[in-house]
Amino acid sequence: MSKKDKNKEVEEVLAEETTTATEENNKAEAEELSVEEQLQDQLAAEKDKFMRLFAEFENYKKRTTRERIELFKTASQDVMTSMLPILDDFERALLHIEDDKEAEELRKGVLLIYNKLLSTLEQKGLSKIEVKKGDPFNADDHEAITQIPAPSEDLKGKIIDVVERGYKLGDKVIRFPKVVIGQ
């Protein structure tokens, strides 16, 4: 063999080796890129998962805060509801004592206790729902006990009498006013 042929063979072998090495490097780079891409995908997925979890936690905190505030506002609702019949009894007692002129001192004492109880409950958030005779009846705001024939045409569908007062605790109605309406 001549030197030229040997050189050619050596060049061919070197070219093959270079091509093979280049292909292996490309494969390795492709594998590295795919591993890097996989890691970036995993990072993006974990970041998304974290953001969703964070948002869910923020919503949970807001919801529990709202619920806690609402609970504090209406925590005394049971006590207030149980005190309403006592207020009604005081009002009835005051009406009957007014009829009796001899019991002036008794009326003053009962009125004093009633006003003190009422002011204490009002400080805790209790308020009366104002309903007057002649107001239009609204089923969302009043509880109709009965209907009677209206004494006049202008009282048809309106409140004739208030049987029991209604009360609110904050913005929540704890007892609707019980009324008699005209037909």
C-alpha positions in Angstrom: 0.0 0.0 0.0 1.1 3.4 -0.7 1.3 6.2 1.6 -1.5 7.9 -0.1 -3.8 5.0 0.5 -2.8 4.7 4.1 -3.4 8.4 4.6 -6.8 8.0 3.0 -7.7 5.2 5.2 -6.5 7.0 8.3 -8.5 10.1 7.2 -11.6 7.9 6.6 -11.2 6.3 10.0 -10.7 9.7 11.6 -13.7 11.1 9.8 -15.9 8.2 11.0 -14.7 8.6 14.5 -15.3 12.3 14.4 -18.8 11.7 13.0 -19.5 9.1 15.6 -18.2 11.4 18.4 -20.2 14.3 17.1 -23.4 12.1 17.0 -22.7 11.0 20.5 -22.2 14.6 21.6 -25.5 15.6 20.0 -27.3 12.7 21.7 -25.7 13.7 25.0 -26.7 17.3 24.5 -30.2 16.2 23.5 -30.5 14.1 26.6 -29.1 17.0 28.7 -31.6 19.4 27.1 -34.4 17.0 27.6 -33.4 16.6 31.3 -33.2 20.4 31.6 -36.5 20.8 29.9 -38.0 18.1 32.2 -36.7 19.9 35.3 -38.1 23.2 34.0 -41.5 21.5 33.4 -41.4 20.1 36.9 -40.4 23.5 38.3 -43.3 25.1 36.5 -45.7 22.4 37.7 -44.6 22.8 41.3 -44.8 26.6 41.0 -48.4 26.3 39.8 -49.2 23.9 42.5 -47.7 26.2 45.1 -49.6 29.2 43.8 -52.9 27.3 43.8 -52.2 26.1 47.4 -51.3 29.6 48.5 -54.5 31.1 46.9 -56.6 28.4 48.5 -55.0 29.1 51.9 -55.7 32.9 51.5 -59.3 32.1 50.7 -59.5 29.9 53.7 -58.1 32.6 56.0 -60.6 35.2 54.6 -63.5 32.8 55.0 -62.7 31.9 58.6 -62.2 35.5 59.5 -65.6 36.4 58.0 -67.2 33.4 59.9 -65.5 34.4 63.1 -66.7 38.0 62.8 -70.3 36.7 62.0 -70.1 34.4 65.0 -69.1 37.2 67.4 -71.9 39.3 66.0 -74.5 36.7 66.6 -73.0 34.7 69.5 -75.5 36.2 71.9 -78.5 35.4 69.6 -79.7 32.5 71.8 -79.6 34.7 74.9 -81.3 37.6 73.2 -84.0 35.3 71.8 -84.7 33.9 75.3 -84.9 37.4 76.7 -87.5 38.6 74.2 -90.5 37.1 76.1 -89.3 38.9 79.2 -89.3 42.2 77.4 -92.9 41.3 76.1 -94.0 40.6 79.7 -92.5 43.9 80.9 -94.4 45.8 78.1 -97.7 44.0 79.1 -97.1 44.8 82.8 -96.5 48.4 82.0 -99.8 48.6 80.0 -101.8 47.1 82.9 -100.1 49.2 85.6 -100.9 52.4 83.6 -104.6 51.5 84.0 -104.2 51.3 87.7 -103.7 54.9 89.1 -103.0 53.7 92.6 -99.9 51.8 91.7 -97.8 54.8 90.6 -94.7 53.8 92.5 -95.0 50.2 91.2 -95.2 51.5 87.7 -92.1 53.7 88.2 -90.1 50.7 89.5 -91.2 48.3 86.7 -90.5 51.1 84.1 -87.0 51.6 85.6 -86.2 47.9 85.4 -87.6 47.6 81.9 -85.6 50.6 80.6 -82.4 49.2 82.2 -82.9 45.8 80.6 -83.8 47.3 77.2 -80.8 49.6 77.2 -78.5 46.8 78.2 -79.8 44.6 75.3 -79.6 47.5 72.9 -75.9 48.0 73.9 -75.3 44.4 72.9 -76.8 45.0 69.4 -80.6 44.4 69.9 -82.9 46.8 68.1 -86.7 47.0 67.6 -88.2 46.7 64.2 -90.5 49.7 64.0 -94.0 48.7 62.7 -97.0 51.0 62.9 -100.7 50.6 62.3 -101.4 51.5 58.7 -98.0 50.4 57.3 -98.2 48.2 54.2 -97.9 44.5 54.9 -94.7 42.8 53.5 -94.4 39.1 53.9 -90.6 39.3 53.9 -90.6 41.7 56.9 -93.7 40.7 58.9 -95.4 37.6 60.1 -99.2 37.7 59.6 -101.1 36.1 62.5 -104.5 36.6 61.1 -106.6 38.7 58.7 -109.7 40.6 59.7 -112.1 42.7 57.7 -110.5 46.1 57.2 -112.3 48.9 59.2 -111.9 51.2 56.1 -111.0 50.8 52.5 -107.6 52.4 52.9 -106.5 49.7 55.4 -107.0 46.8 53.0 -103.7 44.9 52.8 -102.2 47.0 55.5 -101.3 46.4 59.1 -104.3 46.8 61.5 -102.6 45.7 64.8 -99.2 44.7 66.0 -99.5 41.6 68.3 -95.8 41.1 69.1 -92.8 43.4 68.3 -90.0 42.2 66.1 -86.3 42.5 66.9 -83.0 42.5 65.1 -79.6 41.6 66.4 -77.2 43.7 64.3 -78.5 43.2 60.7 -80.1 39.8 61.3 -83.8 39.5 62.2 -84.2 37.3 65.2 -87.9 37.7 65.5 -90.3 39.0 62.9 -93.1 41.3 64.1 -96.4 39.5 64.4 -99.2 41.5 62.9 -102.9 41.5 62.0 -103.7 42.6 58.5 -106.9 43.9 56.9 -108.7 42.2 54.1 
